[in-house]
Amino acid sequence: METVDWLLTAGERGNPATRLDRRRHDGTAWSVGNEVRPLVHGATYFAELLAAVRALQSGDLLLFTDWRGDPDERLAGPGTEIGTVLREAAERGVVVKGLVWRSHLDSLQFSEAENRHLGEEIRAGGGEYLLDMRVRPGGTHHQKCVVLRHPGRPELDVAYVGGIDLSHNRNDDIDHGGDDRSQPIAEAYGPHPPWHDIQLAIRGPAVGDIETVFRERWTDPAPLTRSPLSRLRELLHREDIHANPLPPQLPDPSPCGTHTVQVLRTYPNRLLRGYDFAPDGERSVARAYLKALRRARGLIYLEDQYLWSPQVVEHFARALRANPELRLIAVIPSVPEQDGPLTLPMNLIGRITALETLRRAGGGRVAVYGLENHAGTPVYVHAKVCVVDDVWAAVGSDNINLRSWTHDSELSCAVLDETPDPRDPQDPAGLGDGARRFARNLRLMLAREHLDREEPGDPQAPDVLCDPAGVFDAFASAAAALDSWHERGRSGPRPPGRLRTYRPPELSWVQRILATPLYRVVIDPDGRPLRLRLRKAF
């Protein structure tokens, strides 16, 4: 397997202005020798993050980006509120720097006040926190990462990248009972919405790449906002409006594992004045998916908050049409997070049309599921995961939708493992792309949770879930059994598993006509330059 067959070259990234691809003497657009661990569930991530932040010493560096930050969100019980933990770190002399989306107003169900209050607490300890609105109109900064650097102790350096915000609802575990610090979403999820999510813990040279992503945004000379009202709020609330210099970047940590990591982003083409590190935007998330999908032969496994946008899903459909043995499994929320009389159809229209596109291409080779906990409450799937043929895996902040591929800022990591999976010595696709340990183990970890299956005692023993047809049938059987149990009024023992067959509500033709233009403009806009839209290219 050649790495270049799966990952983007610097030229394929399409953004020559970034420093990411000029960091290594050989010009490669990825780093080798990393150790990547998936942290499934917010509780797992938060517990590790808490220990790592509390171990920081004076002079260490803590950098983070976020879409939403709630200062009272607990990482692990009373006294571990994220605002308190970050303030205490700054008081110890840790260099704390935060970049968080300024957000829209709370009255529009966003987080303008919460994001501001987190900054107030960090600044009280001596840290620095910028509310960043350098986005396209209607866009967001959606990146979610934390970078911890330790001068003189590089073996402790770590970066966390994925879909988990430092905010309410996220601190859930494998039982999916929800977070005590909850933010209401659709009524079906109850007062404490069960939440499924994933973050990566990355050690090795890739930490320097992820730090570079932060530094490019931090040193962007453009003002944090162009809005006169936002600038007035900056003065009223005494917000940081200029970024102070960062300490010089340390050398990358030494290699420590077998994982190749490529850092992928989305940045929009901003109006009037673009980013100096991406003047025409960057669409490496989309380009990386397209390259990986062209190699898909056996199984595409997705967990995604949205899975909509027919323009995006068409690339998955193209792979299904080209490869008659290819299967696609997707795990998505059973119900959109917003269930109002207008917002529900707006959220559903893109998903329904996207699923119609997939099923026309793959028929019975496409299977889509929702999740529920053992009490029968739907689990909100916020994860953003894609595994192709158990070789290429991507985890990040980006969803399968047009916003994430063109309009909002996103951050993802594609991972290739140098180590073949010992359970798959053959090469069923005939492409030299036998399964790799990281991608396969990630998919199996998620599949076993959803199927309520224990990990086998012998990790090298044959496992039916390794086979694309085997796991496809296992998901279908488990979902059918649980669906039937519900249809019987929950009579008798509950079948194992948490999978439910996804069946979207029907939309009338009137709802489709009314929802479609609003969905395209409000829910899923396209921030690509006009010339790229005309070429229908990412």
C-alpha positions, 0 to 999 in steps of 0.5 A: 500500500502506498501512502500517496494512494490514499492521502493528499499530496501538497498539490492536491490539498489545493492551498499553497499558502498554508504552512502545513505542507512546508513544515517537513524537508521532504515536502510531504503533506502528512507526518509519520510515526504517530500514536493515535487513540480513539476516545469514544464518548465525552466522558472518556475524553473529558477524564483524560483531558482533565488529568492532562491539563491538571498536570501542566506546569508553569510555562507549558502551553495549552491551545484550544479551538471550539464551536461552543464552550460552557464554563460550567460543563464538568469534565469529571464531577463537581470542581472540574468545571471547564472554566475553573480548570482552564482558569486554574491552569492559567493561574499556575503559569500555563500559557492558555490561549483559546479561539472560539466562534463568537456565535449568533445570539442565544435567542436563535438557539446558539451560544453567544453568551456562553462562549463569552462567559468562558472567556471571562473566566479564562481571562480572570486567570491570566489566559487569553481568549478570542471570540472569532467571527472571521467566517462567511456570513451565516458560517461558523468556526466548527473546529474542536481541538486542544493542543498541550505542549511541554517545553523540555518534556516533549514525550508528554505533548498531545493533541486532541481532535474530533467532534467533542465540544467543551460544552453541555450534553457532551459528557456521556458514556457507553451507557448513554444516560446523558449529561447532567449538564444538559442543553435541550434539543428535540423532545424525543431525546428527553431532558438529558439527551444521550450523546454519542461522540468521538475524539482522537488523542494524538502523540508524535510529530502530528502534534506540531501540525495541529498546533500549526493549524491553531497558529495560522488562525491565531496570527491571522491579521484580519479583525476578529469581526467586521460587525459594528455591533460585535465591535461594540460588544467587544468594548462593553464586555472588555473582550480581547480584540487583538491576539498577543504573540504566541511563544515560539513553536517547539520542535515536533515531538519525536516519532512514537508509533506506527500511524501516519496522520494527515491534517485536513481542513475546510476554510471558506472563500471569505468575501472581500478579504480572505485568510492569509493562510488560505486566501481562496479557502481550503477544501482538503476535507472534501478532497480527501474524502473524494480520493479515499472513496475512489479506492473503496471496494468492500465497506464504507462505514459512517457515523455522522450527525447529518449525512445530507446534501445530495451534492456531497452524497453523490460522491458516495453514490458514485463509488457504490455504482462503480463497485457492485460489491461495495456496501455502505453502513451509516449510523445517524441521529434518529431525529434531527436535533431541532423539531419545530414545525418549520425547522424539522422539514428544513433539517429532513429535506436534505437527508431524505434526498441524500438517502434517496440518492444513495439507495438509487445507487446501491439498493440493498447495499446501503443500510442506515441506522439510528441508535437508542440506549437500553431504556429505549431513548434515542441517542443523538449521534454527534460523531463524525467518523468515516472508515473506508475498507478498514484502511483509511479512517477519518475523525474530526469536526466535519459532517457529511454535508455541504457546510462542512465541505465548503462553508464552515471552518473544520478540522479532521485527521485522516489516519493510516496505520503501517501495521496490517491487521493480522486477522486479514492477511489476504487482500480481498480487493486485489489492490494491495490494501489489506486492512490496517490495525487502527482503522479496523479496530476503530470500526470494530470498537464502534460496531461492538458497542452498537451490537452489545458484543464483547471483544473476543478474548483473542484479538487475533481470532477470526471475527465475522465483523471483520468481513464487510458482508458479515458486519452488514448482516449483523447490523441488519439482524440486530436492528430487525430484532429490536424493531420487532421487539418495539412493534410487539409493545416491548413484550419479552426480553429486550434483544441485544443491541442498540440499532434501529432501522432509520425511517425518516418521517414522510414529508408532503410535497408542500413541505418539500417545496417550502423547506428546500430553498430554506434548507439550501440557504440557511441549513446547508449553504455553499461557501465555495468560490463561484468558479468552483461551483460552476465546475462542480468541483471541490 
